[in-house]
Amino acid sequence: MDHTPDLSPTPVLERLEATIARRLGADPDTSYVARLHARGVKKIAQKLGEEGVETVIAALVEDDAALVGEAADLIFHLIVLLQARGLGLAEVCAELARREGIGGLVEKASRAR
């Protein structure tokens, strides 16, 4: 019997989301997620922005491994932010499903104000 964990995106993200949810209420002295959450949405959003910039830099001047690492950090912090706002990947997936089959330019134009 193969005990290799499923590394496809959905199960990995579901496990990560569940782990983050469990850690939100943990002791901030022992959990990075709890510490970040205790500092509030503004700090989490700031951290997400930093990770976004690091991802862009990695894409432009670093190797693939660095880009993958920064992308993982970005997704991790996005999930922390979503959960701090009472949201999760289900809401994001629902929005992506709503947009499915709509061309990017058409979808963007529908949001123009």
C-alpha positions as CSV (number, residue, x, y, z in Angstrom):
1,M,0.0,0.0,0.0
2,D,1.4,3.4,-1.0
3,H,1.5,5.9,1.9
4,T,2.7,8.8,-0.2
5,P,0.7,11.9,0.6
6,D,-1.5,13.3,-2.2
7,L,0.4,16.3,-3.5
8,S,-2.2,17.5,-6.0
9,P,-3.2,21.1,-5.4
10,T,-6.6,20.6,-3.8
11,P,-5.7,18.2,-1.0
12,V,-2.5,20.1,-0.2
13,L,-4.4,23.5,0.0
14,E,-7.2,21.9,2.0
15,R,-4.8,20.5,4.5
16,L,-2.9,23.8,4.8
17,E,-6.2,25.7,5.3
18,A,-7.2,23.3,8.0
19,T,-3.8,23.6,9.7
20,I,-4.0,27.4,9.6
21,A,-7.6,27.3,11.0
22,R,-6.4,25.2,13.9
23,R,-3.5,27.5,14.6
24,L,-5.4,30.8,14.6
25,G,-6.4,30.3,18.2
26,A,-3.1,28.8,19.4
27,D,-0.6,30.4,21.7
28,P,1.1,33.3,19.9
29,D,4.4,32.4,21.7
30,T,4.4,29.0,20.0
31,S,2.6,29.6,16.7
32,Y,3.6,31.9,13.8
33,V,0.0,31.9,12.5
34,A,-1.4,32.8,16.0
35,R,1.2,35.5,16.4
36,L,0.4,37.0,13.0
37,H,-3.4,36.7,13.6
38,A,-3.1,38.4,17.0
39,R,-1.5,41.4,15.2
40,G,-4.6,41.9,13.1
41,V,-5.8,42.0,9.5
42,K,-3.7,45.1,8.7
43,K,-0.4,43.3,9.7
44,I,-1.5,40.2,7.8
45,A,-2.3,42.2,4.7
46,Q,1.1,44.0,5.0
47,K,2.8,40.6,5.2
48,L,0.9,39.4,2.2
49,G,2.1,42.4,0.3
50,E,5.7,41.8,1.2
51,E,5.4,38.2,0.1
52,G,3.8,39.4,-3.2
53,V,6.8,41.7,-3.8
54,E,9.2,38.8,-2.9
55,T,7.4,36.6,-5.4
56,V,7.7,39.2,-8.2
57,I,11.4,39.6,-7.5
58,A,12.0,35.9,-7.5
59,A,10.2,35.6,-10.8
60,L,12.4,38.3,-12.3
61,V,15.9,37.6,-11.0
62,E,16.0,34.2,-9.1
63,D,15.8,30.6,-10.1
64,D,12.7,28.4,-10.3
65,A,13.2,27.0,-6.8
66,A,13.2,30.5,-5.3
67,L,10.1,31.4,-7.2
68,V,8.3,28.3,-6.0
69,G,9.3,29.0,-2.4
70,E,8.1,32.5,-2.6
71,A,4.8,31.4,-4.3
72,A,4.3,29.0,-1.4
73,D,4.8,31.8,1.1
74,L,2.4,34.0,-0.8
75,I,-0.4,31.4,-0.9
76,F,0.2,30.6,2.8
77,H,-0.2,34.2,3.8
78,L,-3.2,34.7,1.5
79,I,-5.0,31.8,3.4
80,V,-4.1,33.4,6.7
81,L,-5.6,36.7,5.5
82,L,-8.7,35.1,4.2
83,Q,-9.3,33.2,7.4
84,A,-8.7,36.3,9.5
85,R,-11.6,37.9,7.5
86,G,-13.8,34.8,8.0
87,L,-13.3,33.6,4.5
88,G,-11.6,30.6,2.9
89,L,-10.6,28.9,-0.2
90,A,-14.2,27.8,-0.9
91,E,-15.2,31.5,-1.5
92,V,-12.2,32.0,-3.8
93,C,-12.9,28.8,-5.7
94,A,-16.6,29.8,-6.1
95,E,-15.4,33.1,-7.6
96,L,-13.0,31.3,-9.9
97,A,-15.8,29.0,-10.9
98,R,-18.1,32.0,-11.6
99,R,-15.4,33.4,-13.9
100,E,-14.7,30.1,-15.7
101,G,-15.3,30.3,-19.4
102,I,-15.3,34.1,-19.4
103,G,-12.4,35.6,-21.2
104,G,-10.1,37.6,-19.0
105,L,-10.6,40.9,-20.9
106,V,-14.4,40.5,-20.7
107,E,-14.4,39.6,-17.0
108,K,-12.1,42.6,-16.2
109,A,-14.4,44.9,-18.2
110,S,-17.4,43.7,-16.2
111,R,-15.7,45.0,-13.0
112,A,-14.7,48.4,-14.5
113,R,-16.3,51.3,-12.6
